[in-house]
Amino acid sequence: MIKVLRNGEENILTAIVEQQPEDLSGRTYAAFRKQDEPSKFSIGLIVNDVTYEIARSLGLEKEEGVLVLEVDDNSPAGHAGIEPGDLITKVGTKNVNSVIEFMGIIEEYLSSNKTITVYIKNKGFVTLK
């Protein structure tokens, strides 16, 4: 468990440590869920930073966004049609360039109970409900 203090509010997060896939050697990825509100915090995604090598293998010009590695079919992300291999470049109107930025922006939306809209390269905006 990880205790986080943000905007004067204490939250407890659970970190799940798993074996890193061989194709991500030397890379990191993270999935966090609030322990006390799993259905609210869990949007059903595991994402990874987009490195030069990953961008090149996907035929992308730039290394911007986060790459979707896994999607829980029975989650807001799954219901929105997000799939492994999708590249998320924005949350709302904010550009996303790393997993840390992505998680921070998602946390802002969840703590304010706003609807989360993400921009997926080659698909457009989708809303997570």
Beta strands, then each sheet from edge to edge (+ up, - down):
strand 1: 2-6
strand 2: 9-15
strand 3: 29-30
strand 4: 32-34
strand 5: 45-49
strand 6: 66-71
strand 7: 87-91
strand 8: 94-95
strand 9: 116-120
strand 10: 124-128
sheet 1: 1+ 2- 4+
sheet 2: 3+ 5- 6+ 7- 8+
sheet 3: 3+ 5- 6+ 7- 9+ 10-
end
